[in-house]
Amino acid sequence: MNGRVIAERYELSALLGQGGMGQVWIGYDRRLDRRVGVKLLRPDRVAGTPDGEEMRRRFVRECRVTAQVDHPGLVTVHDAGSDGEDLYLVMQYVAGADLADHLAEHDPYPWPWAVSVAAQLCGVLAAVHAVPIVHRDLKPRNVMVRPDGSLVVLDLGIASALDTDTTRLTHTGSPIGSPAYMAPEQAMGGAVGPHTDLYALGVLLHELLSGEVPFAGPTALGVLHRHLHEEPVPVRRLRPDVPEALETLVLRLLHKDPQARPAGAQEVYQALAPLLPAAAVADAAQAPRTPLAPMDPTRPFRQPHAPWPVRAATPPAAPVPPPAATPVPGQAPMPAPAAAPVFRTSGTGHLSTDPRTSVLGTGSGRRPPEPDPRTAAPAGPDIAAAVDEVRNLLGQGRITRAVDILGGILPAAAARHGASSPVVRSLRKQYAATLMDDGQYRRALPELRLLAEEFAKESGPGAARQALQFHHEAAQCLEQLGEVAQALAEYRALLPHFERYADDPVRPLEIRRSIGHLLLAQGERGAAQETLSRLLYDAERLHGPHHAFPAEVRRTLYWLGRVEG
């Protein structure tokens, strides 16, 4: 199915996971050249049933209703419909880790984090229930933790469209949902409502606090039997540090009688509010610092409306050595550039600049690790054909798709030709350049660092100049990322090396312009004015006074009020 195009627009690329209700793919919107998530309802759920056409209509209707729910905690629905025998749902591609993986990497889960997760989910459920819609399949795999600690809930449209009690579209009597998180009334095929989602929230909260769901078993039937007939173990017996008020709330959420549960998500939030971290409270006072601290679900409460963290809290990379350029008499050697963000391997072997890779929920139970574009290349790919496809995509302006194809074939090309071969190096150079064209500067930066390091180790003026070129592109990435101090240091270190080359008089002027703008960004108006004034003189000598380059510098100086218009 890889390469299939849905609705003549959405190209399927890599399977992320599959479960009882469908498959989730990384896809590409050909029209807008963006990465999307495409969920397909499995054909055997639709074909051959008397109500197949009604199911399709209901599915599209439910997805349209879902798309009208305006809440930042819900994944954005871009499109929905049918393609052949499949129903499809096109969703926002969410960066982060699903809550199940986040829990697995933070054992034990800090209870303030669990409270913050539940409070965020209450906000989502309140918006959903007001429509009214019932999620019916709330569980950690259907919740994403984004890098800024905020949550996104997935699978609302499919869960609601397939529910047997409300749609009457299946005749098997089998309830839709995940047994471990299923309320007793849902398991019995009874009426579902907001209280059903609150029960699932109680299961999820119990799992976050204790590390295990309250009712487990070897079979789905056994799990459902326990939901119906057994009482949950109070979490303080398993974890004494949990506040008593939180244990009481969990037990209320897990009550067998829906009427004995809280009246709504708003009431649950009010019970959680006294336990939430206060704004501006030091991190250590609420949750321990870990390597994945930026993905801290308390952050939206501690630092409301704060910008997203720009990098994982990982140790800095070792400085990249300078290029082996021929020294110039009387000139100071080029210092090593500032450390780049680290490409690190996650617990599942993915290569990522974030604490976790970008994933989407699958609506299933446990699933295999999600493939990353850098590691998910098919066995024995046709590298030449892939390069041709990249060339065509770039010609069409579909840069995002080209980026992932290049990243996907790199491991296979390295295995086939050798990591240091001209073929692989050429692919890596194209990959870094395409990442920059796509605006993915944080991903491009470490690639450029590695290329610069490799060329700096080689002999000859050509290799040294190529290393300088990659260092320059790395500095451009830093500038685009807003790393003002690092970019300024890199440009200043690069400038004397580029000034040695008489065949490229424009590059030093461009670097000096960047230095001037970065000085302005640092608030050093005087130094910026001096730098740009000298630049204007040299740019007019090279290009003439009416060229676009000196005209731009002149406008900047005029804005500074240092020269007459």
C-alpha positions in Angstrom: 0.0 0.0 0.0 3.0 2.2 0.3 2.7 4.9 -2.4 -1.0 4.6 -2.6 -2.8 8.0 -3.2 -6.0 8.6 -1.3 -8.6 10.8 -3.0 -6.1 11.8 -5.6 -4.4 14.0 -3.1 -2.9 12.2 0.0 0.1 10.0 -0.7 0.7 7.2 1.9 4.3 6.9 2.9 5.0 4.9 6.0 2.7 2.8 8.2 2.8 4.0 11.8 0.5 1.3 13.3 -2.7 -0.6 13.0 -5.3 -2.0 15.3 -8.9 -3.1 15.5 -10.3 0.0 13.9 -7.8 0.8 11.2 -4.4 1.8 10.1 -2.5 5.1 10.6 -0.1 6.2 7.9 2.3 9.1 7.5 1.0 10.8 4.4 1.7 13.8 2.2 -0.8 16.3 1.1 0.2 16.8 -2.5 -1.7 20.0 -2.9 -0.2 21.8 0.1 3.1 19.8 0.4 2.7 19.1 4.1 3.0 16.0 6.3 -0.3 14.6 7.5 -1.7 11.6 9.3 -4.1 9.4 7.3 -6.2 7.0 9.2 -7.9 4.2 7.1 -10.8 2.2 8.4 -10.1 -1.4 7.7 -12.1 -2.7 4.8 -13.4 -5.7 6.7 -15.1 -3.3 9.0 -17.2 -2.0 6.1 -17.4 -4.3 3.2 -19.9 -7.1 3.1 -22.2 -5.7 5.8 -25.8 -4.7 5.2 -25.2 -1.2 6.6 -21.9 -0.5 4.8 -23.2 2.6 2.9 -24.9 3.9 6.0 -21.7 3.4 7.9 -19.8 5.5 5.3 -22.3 8.3 5.6 -22.3 8.2 9.3 -18.5 8.2 9.4 -18.2 11.3 7.3 -21.0 13.0 9.3 -19.3 12.3 12.6 -15.9 13.5 11.3 -17.5 16.7 10.1 -19.0 17.2 13.6 -15.6 16.5 15.1 -14.0 19.0 12.9 -16.3 21.7 14.3 -15.0 21.2 17.9 -12.6 24.0 18.4 -10.1 23.1 21.1 -6.3 23.1 21.0 -6.3 19.8 22.8 -8.0 18.0 19.9 -6.1 16.9 16.8 -7.1 19.0 13.8 -9.2 17.2 11.2 -8.3 18.2 7.6 -10.4 15.9 5.5 -12.6 12.8 5.6 -14.3 10.6 3.1 -14.2 7.3 1.3 -11.7 5.9 -1.2 -12.7 2.6 -2.8 -13.7 0.3 0.0 -11.8 2.4 2.6 -12.9 5.2 4.8 -10.2 7.7 5.4 -9.6 10.5 7.9 -6.8 13.1 7.3 -5.5 14.6 10.4 -2.9 17.0 11.7 0.5 15.4 12.0 1.3 15.7 15.7 4.9 15.9 17.0 5.6 14.3 20.3 5.2 11.1 22.2 2.0 9.2 22.9 1.1 9.1 26.6 1.8 5.4 26.9 5.4 5.9 25.8 5.7 9.0 28.0 4.6 7.0 31.0 6.9 4.1 30.1 9.9 6.5 30.1 9.0 8.1 33.4 8.4 5.3 35.9 7.3 6.2 38.4 5.2 9.0 36.9 5.3 12.1 39.1 1.9 12.6 40.6 1.8 16.3 39.7 2.3 15.2 36.1 -0.6 12.9 36.4 -2.8 15.7 37.8 -1.7 18.0 35.0 -2.5 15.4 32.3 -5.9 14.7 33.8 -6.7 18.5 34.1 -5.8 19.0 30.4 -7.9 16.1 29.4 -10.8 17.6 31.4 -10.6 20.7 29.2 -10.8 18.5 26.0 -13.6 16.4 27.3 -15.7 19.4 28.4 -15.4 20.8 24.9 -16.3 17.5 23.3 -19.2 16.7 25.6 -20.7 20.1 25.0 -21.2 19.3 21.2 -22.4 16.6 22.4 -19.9 13.9 21.4 -18.6 11.0 23.5 -15.1 9.9 22.7 -15.6 6.2 23.8 -12.0 5.2 23.5 -9.9 7.5 25.7 -6.6 5.8 26.6 -2.9 6.7 26.7 -2.3 5.6 23.1 -4.9 8.1 21.9 -3.3 11.0 23.8 -0.2 12.8 22.5 2.2 14.7 24.7 3.7 17.5 22.6 7.2 19.0 23.2 5.8 21.9 25.1 3.9 19.5 27.5 0.5 20.2 26.1 -1.8 17.2 25.2 -3.6 16.4 22.0 -6.4 13.8 22.0 -6.8 11.6 18.9 -9.4 9.3 17.3 -12.5 11.2 18.2 -14.2 10.8 14.9 -13.7 7.1 14.3 -14.5 6.2 17.9 -17.8 8.0 17.7 -18.7 6.8 14.2 -18.2 3.1 15.1 -19.9 3.0 18.5 -22.5 0.3 18.4 -24.9 1.9 20.8 -25.4 5.1 18.9 -24.8 4.1 15.3 -26.4 0.6 15.2 -24.1 -0.1 12.3 -22.7 -3.5 13.5 -24.8 -6.4 14.4 -22.3 -8.5 16.3 -23.1 -7.0 19.7 -19.4 -6.3 20.2 -18.7 -2.9 21.9 -16.2 -0.6 20.3 -13.3 0.5 22.6 -10.4 -0.9 24.5 -11.4 -3.4 27.3 -8.8 -2.1 29.8 -10.4 1.4 29.7 -14.1 0.4 29.1 -16.8 1.5 31.5 -19.1 -1.2 32.8 -22.1 0.2 30.9 -20.1 0.4 27.7 -19.0 -3.3 28.2 -22.6 -4.3 28.6 -23.7 -2.5 25.4 -25.7 0.0 27.4 -26.2 3.7 26.9 -22.9 5.7 26.8 -22.5 9.3 27.6 -20.0 11.8 29.2 -19.9 9.5 32.3 -18.4 6.8 30.1 -15.4 9.0 29.2 -15.0 10.0 32.8 -14.6 6.3 33.8 -11.9 5.9 31.1 -10.3 9.1 32.5 -10.3 7.4 35.9 -8.6 4.3 34.5 -6.0 6.4 32.8 -5.3 8.4 35.9 -5.0 5.2 38.0 -2.5 3.9 35.4 -0.4 7.1 35.5 -0.3 7.0 39.3 0.4 3.3 39.8 2.0 2.2 36.5 -0.8 -0.4 35.8 -4.4 -0.3 34.8 -6.8 -1.2 37.6 -8.2 -4.2 35.9 -6.0 -6.4 33.8 -6.3 -10.0 32.6 -5.2 -12.5 29.9 -8.4 -12.1 27.9 -10.7 -9.3 27.0 -13.7 -11.1 28.5 -11.8 -11.5 31.8 -10.9 -7.8 31.8 -14.5 -6.8 31.2 -15.7 -9.2 34.0 -13.4 -7.4 36.4 -14.7 -4.0 35.4 -18.2 -5.3 36.1 -17.7 -7.1 39.4 -14.4 -6.0 41.1 -13.4 -2.9 43.0 -10.2 -1.1 42.1 -7.3 -1.1 44.5 -6.9 2.4 46.0 -3.8 4.0 44.6 -2.4 5.0 48.0 -2.0 1.4 48.8 0.3 1.1 45.8 1.9 4.6 46.2 1.6 6.3 49.5 2.9 9.7 48.3 -0.3 10.3 46.2 -2.5 12.9 47.9 -5.6 11.5 49.6 -7.9 13.9 47.6 -6.5 12.5 44.4 -7.1 8.9 45.5 -10.7 9.8 46.4 -11.3 11.4 42.9 -9.9 8.3 41.1 -12.3 6.0 43.1 -15.2 8.3 42.3 -14.3 8.2 38.6 -14.1 4.4 38.7 -17.5 3.9 40.3 -19.6 1.1 38.7 -22.7 3.3 38.8 -22.5 6.1 36.3 -24.6 8.4 38.4 -22.1 8.1 41.3 -19.3 9.5 39.2 -18.6 13.2 39.0 -21.3 15.1 37.1 -19.0 16.2 34.3 -15.5 17.1 33.3 -15.8 20.5 34.8 -16.4 19.0 38.2 -13.4 16.7 37.8 -11.3 19.8 36.9 -12.4 21.6 40.0 -11.4 18.7 42.1 -7.9 18.6 40.4 -7.4 22.4 40.5 -6.0 22.6 44.1 -3.4 20.0 43.2 -2.2 21.7 40.1 1.2 23.4 40.1 1.0 27.2 40.4 2.4 29.5 37.7 6.1 30.5 38.2 6.7 27.8 40.7 10.3 26.4 40.3 10.4 23.1 38.4 12.0 21.2 41.2 9.1 22.0 43.5 6.6 20.2 41.4 8.4 17.5 39.3 11.9 16.1 39.1 14.1 17.2 36.2 14.7 14.5 33.6 16.3 14.4 30.2 12.8 14.8 28.7 11.9 17.7 31.0 10.7 19.9 28.1 7.8 17.3 27.6 6.6 18.1 31.1 2.7 18.2 31.2 2.9 20.6 34.2 4.5 23.2 32.0 1.2 24.7 30.6 0.2 25.4 34.2 3.6 26.6 35.5 4.3 28.7 32.4 1.0 29.5 30.7 1.3 30.8 27.2 5.1 30.5 27.3 6.9 29.7 23.9 7.6 26.1 23.1 11.0 24.8 24.2 13.4 24.8 21.2 15.5 21.9 22.1 15.6 18.8 24.3 17.3 19.2 27.7 20.2 17.0 26.6 23.9 17.5 27.3 25.5 19.8 24.7 27.3 18.2 21.8 31.0 18.2 21.6 32.3 21.2 19.6 33.0 20.5 15.9 36.6 21.2 15.0 37.3 24.1 12.6 37.9 23.4 8.9 41.5 22.7 8.0 42.0 25.9 6.1 45.4 27.2 5.2 46.4 29.7 7.9 46.9 33.3 6.9 49.9 35.1 8.4 48.9 37.4 11.2 45.3 36.0 11.3 43.9 34.3 14.3 42.8 30.7 13.8 39.1 30.1 13.4 37.6 29.1 16.7 35.4 26.0 17.0 31.7 26.8 16.4 29.2 26.6 19.2 27.6 23.2 20.0 24.8 22.0 17.8 21.6 20.4 18.9 22.1 16.7 19.5 20.7 13.9 17.3 20.0 11.3 19.9 18.4 7.9 19.8 15.2 7.4 21.7 14.3 4.3 23.7 12.9 2.7 20.6 15.9 3.4 18.4 14.5 6.3 16.5 16.8 9.2 15.5 15.3 12.5 16.6 16.1 16.0 17.5 13.1 16.0 19.9 12.8 14.0 23.1 10.5 11.7 21.1 9.8 11.2 17.4 6.7 12.5 15.7 3.9 10.0 16.0 0.2 9.6 15.6 -2.3 7.5 17.6 -3.6 4.3 16.0 -6.8 3.6 17.9 -5.4 0.2 18.8 -3.8 -1.4 21.8 0.0 -2.0 22.0 1.7 -1.5 18.7 5.1 -1.8 17.3 7.4 1.2 17.4 6.6 3.9 14.8 9.1 4.2 11.9 11.1 7.3 11.5 11.8 8.6 8.0 15.5 8.2 8.6 15.2 4.5 9.6 12.1 3.3 7.9 13.5 2.8 4.4 12.1 -0.3 2.6 14.3 -3.3 2.1 16.5 -2.9 -0.9 15.2 0.4 -2.3 16.0 1.5 -5.8 18.3 4.4 -4.9 18.5 5.7 -8.4 14.7 5.7 -8.8 14.4 7.4 -5.4 16.8 10.1 -6.5 14.8 10.6 -9.7 11.7 10.9 -7.7 13.3 13.5 -5.4 14.4 15.5 -8.5 10.8 15.4 -9.8 9.4 16.4 -6.4 11.7 19.3 -6.1 10.7 20.4 -9.5 7.1 20.4 -8.4 7.9 22.3 -5.2 7.1 19.3 -3.0 10.0 19.8 -0.7 8.6 18.1 2.4 8.1 14.8 0.6 11.5 15.0 -1.0 13.1 15.5 2.5 11.7 12.3 3.8 12.6 10.2 0.7 16.2 11.4 0.9 16.3 10.6 4.7 14.7 7.3 4.0 17.2 6.1 1.4 20.3 7.2 3.2 20.7 4.1 5.5 20.3 1.8 2.5 22.7 3.8 0.4 25.3 3.7 3.2 24.9 0.0 3.6 25.2 -0.6 -0.1 28.0 1.8 -1.0 29.7 2.6 2.2 29.1 5.5 4.6 32.0 7.5 3.1 31.3 6.8 -0.5 30.8 9.7 -3.0 27.2 8.5 -3.6 26.3 8.7 0.1 28.0 12.0 0.6 26.2 13.5 -2.4 22.9 12.3 -0.9 23.7 13.7 2.5 24.6 17.1 0.9 21.3 17.1 -1.0 19.5 16.0 2.2 20.9 18.9 4.2 20.2 21.4 1.5 16.6 20.2 1.1 16.1 20.4 4.8 17.1 24.0 4.7 14.9 24.7 1.7 12.0 23.2 3.7 12.7 25.4 6.7 13.7 22.5 8.9 16.8 24.3 10.2 17.1 22.4 13.4 17.2 19.1 11.5 19.6 20.5 8.9 22.1 21.9 11.5 23.6 18.6 12.8 23.8 17.3 9.2 25.8 20.3 8.2 28.0 20.0 11.2 28.9 16.5 10.4 29.6 17.3 6.7 31.8 20.2 7.8 33.7 18.0 10.2 34.3 15.3 7.5 35.6 17.8 4.9 37.8 19.6 7.4 39.7 16.3 8.0 40.5 16.0 4.3 43.5 17.6 2.7 43.5 20.1 -0.1 42.1 23.6 -0.5 38.9 22.3 -2.1 38.0 20.3 1.0 38.8 23.2 3.3 36.6 25.5 1.3 33.8 23.0 1.2 34.0 22.7 5.0 33.7 26.5 5.3 30.6 26.4 3.1 28.9 23.9 5.4 30.0 26.0 8.4 28.4 29.0 6.7 25.1 27.1 6.1 25.2 26.0 9.8 25.5 29.7 10.8 22.5 30.5 8.6 20.5 27.8 10.4 21.4 29.3 13.8 20.4 32.7 12.5 17.0 31.4 11.3 16.5 29.6 14.6 17.0 32.8 16.6 20.3 31.6 18.2 21.7 35.1 18.0 24.8 34.7 20.1 25.9 31.5 18.5 25.2 32.7 15.0 27.1 35.9 15.6 30.1 34.0 16.9 30.1 31.7 13.9 29.8 34.5 11.3 32.6 36.4 13.0 34.8 33.3 12.9 34.0 32.6 9.3 34.5 36.1 7.9 38.3 36.2 7.7 38.4 32.8 6.1 36.0 33.8 3.3 37.8 37.1 2.8 40.8 35.1 1.6 39.0 34.1 -1.6 39.2 36.8 -4.3 36.9 34.8 -6.6 33.9 35.3 -4.2 33.7 38.9 -3.1 30.0 38.8 -2.4 30.1 36.2 0.4 32.0 38.3 2.9 29.5 41.2 2.3 26.6 38.9 3.0 28.3 37.6 6.2 28.9 41.2 7.3 25.3 42.1 6.7 24.2 39.1 8.9 26.6 40.3 11.6 25.0 43.7 11.5 21.5 42.4 11.8 22.5 40.0 14.6 24.1 43.0 16.5 20.8 44.8 16.1 19.0 41.7 17.5 21.3 41.8 20.5 20.4 45.5 21.0 23.9 46.7 20.1 22.7 49.6 17.9 26.0 51.4 17.9 28.1 48.4 16.8 25.4 47.5 14.2 25.5 51.0 12.8 29.3 50.9 12.5 29.3 47.5 10.9 26.6 48.4 8.4 28.1 51.8 7.5 31.4 50.2 6.6 29.5 47.5 4.7 27.5 50.1 2.7 30.8 51.7 1.6 32.2 48.4 0.4 28.9 47.2 -1.1 28.6 50.4 -3.2 32.2 50.0 -4.5 31.4 46.4 -5.6 27.8 46.7 -6.8 27.3 50.4 -7.4 25.0 52.7 -5.4 21.7 51.5 -7.1 22.1 47.8 -6.6 19.6 46.0 -4.4 22.2 45.0 -1.8 23.5 48.4 -0.8 20.0 49.8 -1.1 18.9 47.3 1.6 21.8 48.2 3.8 21.0 51.9 3.3 17.4 51.4 4.4 18.5 49.7 7.5 20.9 52.5 8.4 18.1 55.1 7.6 15.9 53.2 10.0 18.6 53.5 12.6 18.6 57.2 12.1 22.3 57.3 11.3 22.2 58.6 7.7 19.9 60.9 5.7 17.3 59.4 3.5 
